Amino acid sequence: MTLPKREATPNSATWRFLTGAGAVTAGSILANIAAYLLHLPASRWLGPEGYGAFAALLSAQLLVAVPSLALQAVVARELVRGIPGDRLRPLGRRVALLVALIAALAVAPVSLFLDTPLAATAAALAPGPILCLLATEQGLLQGAERFRALGIVLATAGAGKVVPAVAVLAFGGGVGAALAAGAVGVALSWLVAARIVAAGRRTSPGDAGSSTVGVASVLAAGQVQLVMMALTSVDLLLARALLAPEDAGRYALGAVAAKAAFWLPQAVGTVLYPRMADPAGHRGAVRSAVGVLLGIGAVVVAAAAVASPLVPVLVGADYQPVAGYLWAFAALGVTLSVLQAFLLATIATDRTVEATIAWCGLVLTVAAVWFAPRDVVGVLAAALGVVVVTTVVAGWRALGTRTA
C-alpha cells in the first residue's frame, strides 16, 4: 500500500497544528461546558432524589461510550492508511449493532444495581449505538485532518445532548424524559456530522483493495481506551475507600487539578494522531506530541504551585493540608496525558497488545496505593510513582519499536 506524501513547510505545518488544535480545543471545551451545565438545572429541578438517579445514569452512560472512542481512533487510522470512508461506515454500523445488543442486555442489571426505573435506564443507555455512528463521522474528519469541521461537530454533539434535556426539564419532565431527549439530540448531531463529512468529502488515496478491518480492531482499541479511563480514576476511587472521610475529600479536591491537567491538552493527541498512523511520520508525531504535552504540563504544574495559596480562600480552610501538594496532583495529570499519547501511538500502529504495559501499571498502582501510608501524601506519591514508571516504559516501547 502506498501512502500519500505529505509536503508542508515547517511554518505551514506549525500553523496547521495550531489552528487544528485550537479548533478541536474550542469544540471540546464547549462540549464539556455544556455537559457540566446540564447538572445545574437538573439538580435544581429534579430535587436530591431525582438528581441522584439522573447523575448515576449519566455515569453509566459513559460505559457505553467507550466503544465509540475506540471506533473513532480505528476509523481515523484506517482512513490514513487508504481505506475509503464508504468502506469504514459499515464498520461503524456493525459496532453500533453490537453496542445496541450489549446496552439492551445491560438495562435490567444496571437498573437493579442503580435502583433506577427501567425506562429511564434504557433512555440513558440508548445513545450508545448512536455515539458509535457519530464517532465514525468524527473519525473520518480526524483522519482527513479536517479539524475545524471536527471542532464544530464536537461542539454540536455537546449541545445536542444537553439542550433538549434541559428543555424537557424546564417543562417539568422527569429523569427518563430528559435522558430520552438527550438521546434524540445525539441522533440529530450524528445527522449533522454526516452532512458535514459529506460536504467536504474527498477521494481517499492509496490502494486499500486488500485491506480489511473488523470489529476485532475496535475491541482491541477499546481495551486501550478502557485502561486509560481506569488509570485516570483508580487513585481517587481507592482514596475514597482507604482514607478517612476528611482526607478522602481533600484528595478529591486535589484530583480536580489532576483531571484538569489531563484533559486540558487533549487536542494535541487528536490533531497529531493521523500523523502517528502514517509510518513515515509516526516517530516524529509521537515526539512532537510528547514535547508539546510536556511544555503545556510544565506551565500547568507551575500554575498549580503558584495558585496553591488560594485553595483555602476559595474552598475553605479545611482543604489547607492539600494546598501544598496541588502541583504534584497536576504533575500526575500531566504524566497521564503523556501516557495517553503513547497509548494512542499503539492504536495508530495497530500494536494494541502493548497496552499490556498500561494494564500492568494499573495493577501496580492498585497494589502501591493499597500498601502506601493511609494519608493524602502516601496515596498521591504511590500513584504518581507508578504512573511515571509506566509512562517511561510505554514511551520506550512507542519510540523504540519500528513501525511497518
C-alpha positions as CSV (number, residue, x, y, z in Angstrom):
1,M,0.0,0.0,0.0
2,T,1.3,3.4,-1.0
3,L,0.6,6.2,1.4
4,P,0.3,9.8,0.1
5,K,3.3,12.1,0.6
6,R,2.6,15.0,2.9
7,E,4.6,18.0,1.8
8,A,4.5,21.1,4.0
9,T,6.9,23.7,5.1
10,P,7.7,23.9,8.8
11,N,5.8,27.2,9.2
12,S,2.7,25.8,7.4
13,A,2.8,22.6,9.4
14,T,3.0,24.6,12.6
15,W,0.2,26.8,11.6
16,R,-2.0,23.9,10.7
17,F,-1.2,22.2,14.0
18,L,-2.1,25.4,16.0
19,T,-5.3,26.1,14.1
20,G,-6.3,22.4,14.3
21,A,-5.6,22.2,18.0
22,G,-7.4,25.4,18.6
23,A,-10.5,24.3,16.7
24,V,-10.6,20.9,18.5
25,T,-9.9,22.5,21.9
26,A,-12.7,25.1,21.4
27,G,-15.1,22.4,20.3
28,S,-14.2,20.1,23.3
29,I,-14.4,23.0,25.8
30,L,-17.8,24.0,24.6
31,A,-19.0,20.3,24.8
32,N,-17.6,19.9,28.3
33,I,-19.1,23.2,29.5
34,A,-22.5,22.1,28.1
35,A,-22.1,18.7,29.9
36,Y,-21.3,20.4,33.2
37,L,-24.0,23.0,32.9
38,L,-26.6,20.2,32.5
39,H,-26.1,19.3,36.2
40,L,-27.1,22.8,37.4
41,P,-30.7,22.8,36.2
42,A,-31.0,19.1,36.8
43,S,-30.0,19.4,40.5
44,R,-32.4,22.3,41.0
45,W,-35.5,21.0,39.1
46,L,-35.2,17.2,39.9
47,G,-34.5,17.6,43.6
48,P,-32.0,15.5,45.5
49,E,-33.6,12.1,44.9
50,G,-34.3,12.6,41.2
51,Y,-30.9,14.2,40.6
52,G,-29.2,11.3,42.3
53,A,-30.7,8.9,39.8
54,F,-30.0,11.3,36.9
55,A,-26.3,11.6,37.8
56,A,-25.9,7.9,38.4
57,L,-27.4,7.1,34.9
58,L,-25.2,9.7,33.3
59,S,-22.2,7.9,34.8
60,A,-23.5,4.6,33.5
61,Q,-23.8,6.2,30.1
62,L,-20.0,6.7,30.0
63,L,-19.5,2.9,29.9
64,V,-21.4,2.5,26.6
65,A,-19.4,5.5,25.2
66,V,-16.1,3.6,25.4
67,P,-16.5,1.7,22.1
68,S,-17.2,4.9,20.3
69,L,-13.9,6.4,21.4
70,A,-12.1,3.3,20.1
71,L,-14.1,3.3,16.9
72,Q,-13.1,6.9,16.1
73,A,-9.5,6.1,16.5
74,V,-9.7,3.0,14.3
75,V,-11.7,4.8,11.6
76,A,-9.2,7.7,11.6
77,R,-6.2,5.3,11.4
78,E,-7.7,3.2,8.5
79,L,-8.6,6.3,6.6
80,V,-5.0,7.5,6.8
81,R,-4.0,4.0,5.5
82,G,-6.1,4.5,2.5
83,I,-9.4,2.7,3.2
84,P,-12.2,4.9,1.7
85,G,-14.8,6.3,4.1
86,D,-17.6,4.4,2.3
87,R,-15.9,1.1,3.4
88,L,-15.5,2.3,7.0
89,R,-19.1,3.3,7.7
90,P,-20.2,-0.3,7.6
91,L,-17.7,-1.0,10.4
92,G,-19.4,1.8,12.4
93,R,-22.8,0.2,11.8
94,R,-21.6,-3.2,13.0
95,V,-20.1,-1.8,16.1
96,A,-23.3,0.2,16.7
97,L,-25.3,-3.0,16.5
98,L,-23.0,-4.8,18.9
99,V,-23.3,-1.9,21.4
100,A,-27.0,-1.8,21.0
101,L,-27.2,-5.5,21.9
102,I,-25.0,-5.1,24.9
103,A,-26.9,-2.0,26.0
104,A,-30.2,-3.8,25.7
105,L,-28.9,-6.7,27.8
106,A,-27.5,-4.3,30.4
107,V,-30.7,-2.3,31.0
108,A,-32.1,-4.7,33.6
109,P,-28.9,-5.3,35.6
110,V,-28.0,-1.6,35.6
111,S,-31.5,-0.7,36.7
112,L,-31.3,-3.1,39.5
113,F,-27.8,-2.1,40.6
114,L,-28.5,1.7,40.5
115,D,-32.1,1.3,41.7
116,T,-33.5,3.3,38.8
117,P,-36.6,2.8,36.7
118,L,-36.2,0.5,33.7
119,A,-37.4,3.2,31.2
120,A,-35.0,5.8,32.5
121,T,-32.2,3.3,32.4
122,A,-33.0,2.3,28.8
123,A,-33.1,6.0,27.9
124,A,-29.6,6.5,29.5
125,L,-28.1,3.6,27.6
126,A,-29.8,4.4,24.3
127,P,-27.2,6.8,23.0
128,G,-24.5,4.1,23.0
129,P,-25.1,2.9,19.4
130,I,-25.8,6.4,18.1
131,L,-22.5,7.6,19.6
132,C,-20.8,4.9,17.5
133,L,-22.3,6.2,14.3
134,L,-21.3,9.7,15.4
135,A,-17.8,8.5,16.2
136,T,-17.5,7.1,12.7
137,E,-18.1,10.5,11.2
138,Q,-15.7,12.1,13.7
139,G,-13.0,9.5,12.8
140,L,-13.4,10.4,9.1
141,L,-12.9,14.1,9.9
142,Q,-9.9,13.3,12.1
143,G,-8.3,11.0,9.6
144,A,-8.7,13.6,6.9
145,E,-7.3,16.3,9.2
146,R,-10.4,18.4,8.9
147,F,-10.0,19.7,12.4
148,R,-12.1,22.8,12.1
149,A,-15.1,20.7,11.0
150,L,-14.3,18.2,13.8
151,G,-14.4,21.1,16.3
152,I,-17.8,22.1,15.0
153,V,-19.1,18.5,15.3
154,L,-17.7,18.2,18.9
155,A,-19.5,21.4,19.9
156,T,-22.7,20.4,18.1
157,A,-22.7,17.0,19.8
158,G,-22.3,18.5,23.2
159,A,-25.1,20.9,22.6
160,G,-27.3,18.3,21.0
161,K,-27.1,16.1,24.1
162,V,-27.7,18.9,26.6
163,V,-30.1,21.4,25.1
164,P,-33.0,19.0,24.6
165,A,-32.6,17.5,28.0
166,V,-32.6,20.9,29.7
167,A,-35.7,21.9,27.7
168,V,-37.5,18.8,28.9
169,L,-36.5,19.5,32.5
170,A,-37.7,23.1,32.2
171,F,-41.1,21.9,31.2
172,G,-41.4,19.6,34.1
173,G,-40.1,16.4,32.5
174,G,-38.6,13.7,34.7
175,V,-35.3,11.7,34.6
176,G,-36.3,9.3,31.8
177,A,-37.8,12.0,29.6
178,A,-34.7,14.2,29.9
179,L,-32.4,11.3,29.1
180,A,-34.6,10.3,26.1
181,A,-34.5,13.9,24.8
182,G,-30.7,13.8,25.1
183,A,-30.6,10.6,23.1
184,V,-32.7,12.3,20.3
185,G,-30.3,15.3,20.4
186,V,-27.3,12.9,19.9
187,A,-29.1,11.4,16.9
188,L,-29.6,14.8,15.4
189,S,-25.9,15.6,16.0
190,W,-25.0,12.4,14.1
191,L,-27.1,13.5,11.1
192,V,-25.4,17.0,11.2
193,A,-22.0,15.4,11.4
194,A,-22.8,13.1,8.4
195,R,-23.8,16.1,6.4
196,I,-20.6,18.0,7.3
197,V,-18.5,15.0,6.3
198,A,-20.3,14.6,3.0
199,A,-20.0,18.3,2.2
200,G,-16.2,18.1,2.3
201,R,-15.8,14.5,1.0
202,R,-12.6,13.8,-0.9
203,T,-11.3,10.7,-2.6
204,S,-9.2,8.6,-0.2
205,P,-5.7,8.0,-1.6
206,G,-3.9,4.7,-1.7
207,D,-4.8,1.2,-2.7
208,A,-6.8,-0.5,0.0
209,G,-8.2,-3.3,-2.1
210,S,-6.7,-6.0,0.1
211,S,-7.0,-4.2,3.4
212,T,-9.6,-5.4,5.9
213,V,-10.7,-4.0,9.2
214,G,-13.3,-5.5,11.5
215,V,-14.9,-5.2,14.9
216,A,-12.0,-7.0,16.5
217,S,-9.8,-4.0,15.7
218,V,-12.3,-1.8,17.6
219,L,-12.4,-4.1,20.5
220,A,-8.6,-4.1,20.6
221,A,-8.5,-0.3,20.6
222,G,-11.3,-0.3,23.2
223,Q,-9.3,-2.1,25.8
224,V,-6.6,0.6,25.4
225,Q,-9.2,3.3,26.0
226,L,-10.6,1.4,28.9
227,V,-7.3,1.0,30.7
228,M,-6.6,4.7,30.2
229,M,-10.0,5.6,31.8
230,A,-9.2,3.3,34.7
231,L,-5.8,4.8,35.3
232,T,-7.3,8.3,35.5
233,S,-9.7,7.3,38.2
234,V,-8.3,4.4,40.2
235,D,-6.4,6.5,42.7
236,L,-9.4,8.6,43.5
237,L,-11.6,5.5,44.0
238,L,-9.0,3.9,46.3
239,A,-8.6,7.1,48.2
240,R,-12.3,7.2,48.9
241,A,-12.2,3.6,50.1
242,L,-9.0,3.7,52.1
243,L,-8.7,7.2,53.6
244,A,-10.6,8.8,56.4
245,P,-13.6,10.8,55.1
246,E,-11.8,14.2,55.6
247,D,-8.7,13.0,53.8
248,A,-10.7,11.4,51.0
249,G,-12.5,14.8,50.5
250,R,-9.1,16.6,50.4
251,Y,-7.8,14.0,47.9
252,A,-10.9,14.5,45.7
253,L,-10.1,18.2,45.6
254,G,-6.5,17.6,44.6
255,A,-7.8,15.1,41.9
256,V,-9.6,18.1,40.3
257,A,-6.2,19.5,39.4
258,A,-5.1,16.2,38.1
259,K,-8.2,15.9,35.9
260,A,-7.7,19.5,34.6
261,A,-4.1,18.8,33.7
262,F,-5.0,15.6,31.9
263,W,-8.0,17.0,29.9
264,L,-6.6,20.4,29.0
265,P,-4.2,19.3,26.2
266,Q,-6.4,16.6,24.7
267,A,-6.5,18.3,21.4
268,V,-2.7,17.6,20.9
269,G,-3.2,13.9,20.6
270,T,-6.3,14.4,18.4
271,V,-4.5,16.6,15.9
272,L,-1.3,14.6,15.7
273,Y,-3.0,11.2,15.7
274,P,-3.3,11.0,11.9
275,R,0.5,11.6,11.6
276,M,1.0,8.8,14.1
277,A,-0.9,6.5,11.9
278,D,1.4,7.2,8.9
279,P,4.5,5.1,9.3
280,A,6.6,7.7,7.6
281,G,5.8,10.3,10.3
282,H,5.0,8.1,13.3
283,R,8.0,8.7,15.4
284,G,8.1,12.4,14.7
285,A,4.5,12.8,15.5
286,V,4.9,10.9,18.8
287,R,7.9,13.1,19.8
288,S,6.0,16.2,18.8
289,A,3.0,15.2,20.9
290,V,5.2,14.4,23.9
291,G,7.1,17.7,23.6
292,V,4.0,19.8,23.4
293,L,2.4,17.9,26.3
294,L,5.4,18.3,28.5
295,G,5.6,22.0,27.6
296,I,2.0,22.6,28.5
297,G,2.4,20.4,31.5
298,A,5.3,22.5,32.9
299,V,3.1,25.6,32.7
300,V,0.2,23.8,34.4
301,V,2.3,22.5,37.2
302,A,3.9,25.9,37.8
303,A,0.4,27.5,37.7
304,A,-0.8,25.0,40.3
305,A,2.1,25.7,42.6
306,V,1.5,29.5,42.3
307,A,-2.2,29.2,42.8
308,S,-2.0,26.8,45.8
309,P,-2.3,29.5,48.4
310,L,-5.7,30.4,47.0
311,V,-7.1,27.0,47.8
312,P,-8.2,27.7,51.4
313,V,-9.5,31.1,50.3
314,L,-11.7,29.7,47.6
315,V,-12.9,26.4,49.1
316,G,-12.3,26.7,52.8
317,A,-9.6,26.2,55.4
318,D,-10.4,22.5,55.7
319,Y,-8.6,22.0,52.5
320,Q,-5.4,23.8,53.6
321,P,-3.4,20.5,54.1
322,V,-3.7,19.6,50.4
323,A,-2.9,23.0,49.0
324,G,0.9,22.5,49.1
325,Y,0.6,19.3,47.0
326,L,-1.6,20.8,44.3
327,W,1.4,20.9,41.9
328,A,2.0,17.1,42.5
329,F,-1.6,16.4,41.5
330,A,-1.1,18.5,38.4
331,A,2.1,16.5,37.7
332,L,0.1,13.3,37.9
333,G,-2.4,14.6,35.3
334,V,0.4,15.7,33.0
335,T,2.1,12.3,33.2
336,L,-1.2,10.6,32.4
337,S,-1.6,12.8,29.4
338,V,1.8,11.8,28.1
339,L,1.0,8.1,28.8
340,Q,-2.2,8.6,26.8
341,A,-0.2,9.9,23.8
342,F,1.9,6.7,23.9
343,L,-1.2,4.6,24.1
344,L,-2.7,6.4,21.1
345,A,0.5,5.6,19.3
346,T,-0.1,1.9,19.9
347,I,-3.6,2.2,18.4
348,A,-2.3,4.3,15.5
349,T,0.2,1.5,14.6
350,D,-2.2,-1.3,15.4
351,R,0.1,-2.6,18.2
352,T,-2.6,-2.5,20.9
353,V,-1.1,-5.6,22.5
354,E,1.5,-3.2,24.0
355,A,-1.3,-1.8,26.2
356,T,-0.3,-4.7,28.5
357,I,2.2,-2.2,29.9
358,A,-0.7,0.1,30.9
359,W,-2.7,-2.8,32.4
360,C,0.4,-3.9,34.4
361,G,0.7,-0.3,35.5
362,L,-2.9,-0.3,36.6
363,V,-2.4,-3.4,38.8
364,L,0.8,-2.0,40.3
365,T,-1.0,1.3,41.0
366,V,-3.7,-0.6,43.0
367,A,-1.0,-2.5,44.9
368,A,1.1,0.5,45.6
369,V,-1.8,2.6,46.8
370,W,-3.1,-0.2,48.9
371,F,0.2,-0.6,50.8
372,A,1.0,3.1,50.9
373,P,0.6,5.1,54.1
374,R,-3.1,5.9,54.6
375,D,-2.9,9.6,54.1
376,V,-3.1,12.0,51.1
377,V,0.6,12.2,50.6
378,G,1.1,8.4,50.7
379,V,-1.7,7.7,48.2
380,L,-0.5,10.5,45.9
381,A,3.1,9.5,46.0
382,A,2.3,5.9,45.3
383,A,0.1,6.7,42.3
384,L,2.4,9.2,40.9
385,G,5.5,7.0,41.2
386,V,3.9,4.0,39.4
387,V,2.4,6.2,36.7
388,V,5.8,7.8,36.0
389,V,7.4,4.4,35.6
390,T,4.6,3.1,33.4
391,T,4.8,6.1,31.2
392,V,8.6,5.8,30.8
393,V,8.3,2.1,29.8
394,A,5.4,2.8,27.4
395,G,7.4,5.6,25.8
396,W,10.5,3.4,25.4
397,R,8.3,0.9,23.6
398,A,6.5,3.5,21.5
399,L,9.6,5.2,20.3
400,G,11.9,2.2,20.2
401,T,9.8,-0.1,18.1
402,R,9.9,0.2,14.3
403,T,6.7,0.5,12.5
404,A,5.8,-1.4,9.4
